Amino acid sequence: MGKTLYSVTMSLDGFIAGPGGDMSWLTEHLGPNPTADRLIGEIGALLIGNRTFGGDDPHKGTDSEGKAFGGGWSGPQFVLTHHIPDTPVPGITFVGDFDSGVTAAKAAAGEKYVNILGADIARQCLEAGMLDEILVFVAPVLLGDGVRLFDRPGGTNVRLERIELTHVPHATSIRFRVVG
């Protein structure tokens, strides 16, 4: 079975969304990125937190709005939620518990990555020992407030091993393996 990967763009001061989940800051940092393009080909399924699924979209107002990776990726998507909607959403499977969501996403991904979208889901995967890698695109901006990359008050250190570092004009990406 494939591995889990948390991929995310972060401000230099450690925020992945602004106050209230605002993602508009990200729009100016989107653009050609060979690391992101390669990542899209490595993804077999998405595991998405409900707040991320229903949240702000940096592609708002464009033809790419509401599409994974701005329309660059398509495939099985699993949304973890405590409140499964009555009306189905095409292409989305809603899952009511963490273990079932991870299991279903891994089965759907095959040998490819389950890409985690959402800080809380990434934290849960990390705490459950189910997070294999983290890929952070660091954007050259300071947001000052918002949703942190990882928020684990009272948490313990987690060792990471850097396995890749790349630079493009609008971001630096760092890929880590979770060691323990």
C-alpha positions as CSV (number, residue, x, y, z in Angstrom):
1,M,0.0,0.0,0.0
2,G,1.1,3.6,-0.6
3,K,2.3,6.1,1.8
4,T,0.7,9.2,3.4
5,L,2.0,12.6,2.5
6,Y,1.0,16.0,3.9
7,S,1.6,18.6,1.2
8,V,0.9,22.2,1.9
9,T,2.0,25.8,1.2
10,M,3.0,27.7,4.2
11,S,4.0,31.3,4.9
12,L,7.5,31.9,6.3
13,D,6.0,32.4,9.7
14,G,4.3,29.0,9.8
15,F,0.7,29.6,8.6
16,I,-1.1,27.6,5.9
17,A,-4.2,29.8,6.0
18,G,-4.9,33.2,7.2
19,P,-7.4,34.2,9.9
20,G,-10.7,32.5,9.5
21,G,-9.2,30.0,7.0
22,D,-8.5,32.7,4.4
23,M,-6.6,31.2,1.4
24,S,-6.6,34.4,-0.8
25,W,-3.0,35.1,0.2
26,L,-1.9,31.9,-1.7
27,T,-3.2,33.1,-5.1
28,E,-0.2,35.3,-5.8
29,H,2.2,32.4,-4.9
30,L,0.7,29.9,-7.4
31,G,2.5,29.3,-10.6
32,P,4.7,26.9,-12.4
33,N,6.5,24.6,-10.0
34,P,8.2,21.4,-11.1
35,T,8.1,19.9,-7.6
36,A,4.3,20.5,-7.4
37,D,3.8,19.1,-10.9
38,R,5.8,15.9,-10.0
39,L,3.8,15.6,-6.8
40,I,0.5,15.6,-8.7
41,G,1.6,12.5,-10.6
42,E,2.5,10.7,-7.4
43,I,-0.9,11.1,-5.8
44,G,-3.4,8.2,-5.8
45,A,-6.0,9.6,-3.5
46,L,-6.8,12.6,-1.3
47,L,-7.7,12.5,2.4
48,I,-9.3,15.9,3.2
49,G,-10.5,17.4,6.4
50,N,-14.0,18.8,6.4
51,R,-12.9,22.3,7.2
52,T,-10.5,22.2,4.3
53,F,-13.1,20.7,2.0
54,G,-15.7,23.4,2.8
55,G,-13.2,26.2,3.2
56,D,-11.8,29.0,1.2
57,D,-10.3,28.2,-2.3
58,P,-7.3,30.1,-3.6
59,H,-8.7,29.5,-7.1
60,K,-12.0,31.3,-6.2
61,G,-13.6,33.0,-9.1
62,T,-11.7,31.1,-11.8
63,D,-12.4,28.0,-13.8
64,S,-10.2,26.0,-11.4
65,E,-12.4,26.8,-8.3
66,G,-13.4,23.7,-6.4
67,K,-11.0,21.4,-8.2
68,A,-8.1,19.6,-6.5
69,F,-4.8,21.3,-7.2
70,G,-6.6,23.8,-9.4
71,G,-7.8,21.1,-11.7
72,G,-4.4,19.5,-12.1
73,W,-5.4,16.3,-10.4
74,S,-8.4,14.1,-10.4
75,G,-9.1,10.8,-8.6
76,P,-10.6,9.4,-5.4
77,Q,-11.3,12.0,-2.6
78,F,-12.2,11.1,0.9
79,V,-13.5,13.8,3.3
80,L,-13.4,13.1,7.0
81,T,-16.4,14.6,8.8
82,H,-18.6,14.1,11.8
83,H,-21.6,15.2,9.7
84,I,-22.0,13.3,6.4
85,P,-24.2,15.4,4.1
86,D,-27.6,14.1,3.1
87,T,-26.9,15.0,-0.5
88,P,-24.0,13.2,-2.2
89,V,-21.3,15.3,-3.8
90,P,-20.0,13.8,-7.1
91,G,-16.5,12.4,-6.8
92,I,-16.4,12.7,-3.0
93,T,-16.7,10.0,-0.5
94,F,-17.6,11.2,3.0
95,V,-16.2,9.1,5.9
96,G,-17.3,9.4,9.5
97,D,-14.2,8.1,11.3
98,F,-10.5,8.6,11.0
99,D,-9.4,4.9,10.7
100,S,-11.9,4.1,8.0
101,G,-10.9,7.2,6.1
102,V,-7.2,6.4,6.1
103,T,-7.9,2.8,5.2
104,A,-10.2,3.7,2.3
105,A,-7.8,6.3,1.0
106,K,-4.8,4.0,1.2
107,A,-6.8,1.2,-0.6
108,A,-7.8,3.7,-3.4
109,A,-4.3,5.1,-3.7
110,G,-2.7,1.7,-4.4
111,E,1.0,2.2,-4.5
112,K,0.8,6.0,-4.9
113,Y,0.5,8.6,-2.1
114,V,-2.5,9.5,-0.1
115,N,-2.2,13.2,0.0
116,I,-3.4,14.8,3.2
117,L,-5.2,18.1,2.9
118,G,-5.9,19.9,6.2
119,A,-3.8,20.7,9.2
120,D,-6.0,18.8,11.7
121,I,-6.1,15.6,9.6
122,A,-2.3,15.9,9.2
123,R,-1.9,16.2,13.0
124,Q,-4.2,13.2,13.6
125,C,-2.1,11.1,11.1
126,L,1.1,12.2,12.8
127,E,-0.2,11.4,16.3
128,A,-1.5,8.0,15.1
129,G,1.9,7.2,13.5
130,M,0.3,7.2,10.0
131,L,2.1,10.1,8.5
132,D,5.1,9.1,6.3
133,E,6.2,12.3,4.6
134,I,5.7,16.1,4.7
135,L,6.2,18.4,1.7
136,V,6.1,22.1,2.5
137,F,6.1,24.8,-0.1
138,V,7.4,27.9,1.8
139,A,6.0,31.1,0.3
140,P,7.9,34.4,0.7
141,V,5.3,36.1,2.9
142,L,4.5,36.7,6.6
143,L,0.8,36.2,7.5
144,G,1.1,37.0,11.2
145,D,-1.9,34.9,12.2
146,G,-4.1,32.1,11.0
147,V,-4.0,28.3,10.8
148,R,-0.6,26.8,11.7
149,L,1.2,24.1,9.8
150,F,1.0,21.9,12.9
151,D,-0.6,22.9,16.1
152,R,0.2,20.5,18.9
153,P,0.2,22.3,22.3
154,G,2.1,20.3,24.8
155,G,3.2,17.9,22.0
156,T,6.5,16.2,21.8
157,N,9.3,16.6,19.3
158,V,8.9,14.7,16.1
159,R,12.1,13.9,14.2
160,L,12.2,14.6,10.5
161,E,14.8,13.7,7.9
162,R,15.1,16.1,5.0
163,I,14.9,14.2,1.7
164,E,14.6,17.0,-0.8
165,L,15.1,20.8,-1.1
166,T,14.1,22.8,-4.2
167,H,13.8,26.5,-5.1
168,V,11.6,28.3,-7.6
169,P,11.0,32.0,-7.9
170,H,7.8,32.0,-5.8
171,A,8.5,29.3,-3.3
172,T,11.1,26.9,-1.7
173,S,10.0,23.4,-1.1
174,I,11.3,21.0,1.6
175,R,10.3,17.4,1.7
176,F,10.8,15.4,4.9
177,R,10.4,11.8,6.0
178,V,8.8,11.4,9.4
179,V,11.4,9.5,11.5
180,G,9.7,9.4,14.8
